[in-house]
Amino acid sequence: MMGDECWTMTGSADWDARSLRLNFEFNVEYYSQELAQTCLEYIERKLEQTQPVTLKHLERRPLPIKI
């Protein structure tokens, strides 16, 4: 998660009581402009590699993958 140009958060927890207390998941907050910039560049590179998923595309998927 990115909040602005210097705050980021990484981790595995959903924001609910079960994830935070019972599943032993956690998040880490960072206050670093350098890390935020690195994360933003990574996200932008990944977005360049994406393709839109249409309903037609989803309908062509095999049933086991849909499930």
N, C-alpha and C positions, 0 to 999 in steps of 0.2 A: 504494500500500500504506500502510496506517495501522497503527502499532504501539501508540500510546497517545495521550495528550492533547497531546503536543508533538513526536512524531516521525512524519514521513511520508517516503515515497520515491516518486518518479515516474521514468518512463523507459520505454524500449522493449525492454530486454534481458530475455530469459529467463535463468534462473539455471543456465546450462550453459556449458561452455568455449567452444563454437562462438559463441554469442551474445556472450559477453564479450570474446573475443579475435579471432575471425575476421570477424564481421559488423559490426564497428565500431558496436555498439549501446552505450548507456550508461544509467545511472541516476543520479539526483541525490538525496541525502539532505538533509532539512531538519529543523532543530531549532527549531521555532517554534510556540508555542501558538496564535497568531493564524492561521497558515496551516493548522494541523491542524483548527482549528474551522471555517474556511472550507471545507476539503475535506470534513469530516464533514457539514456542512449541504448541500453539493452532492450528496453520495452519498445522503443522506436524501431530498432532493427527487427524485432519479432513481428511488429505490426506490418512492416513492409513485406513480410513473407506470408501474410494471411490471405485467405480468399473468403468471400462471402459465402455463407451456407444458406441455400434457398430451400423452400419446402419441397420443391421438385427433387433436389439433391437428397434430402432426407428420405423421401418416399422411395428412392431407388436403393437405399441401403438394405442389406439382408436383415431378416427378422432378428436373429441373435444379436446383431449390433444395435438394432433399435431398442431392444430390451435392455 
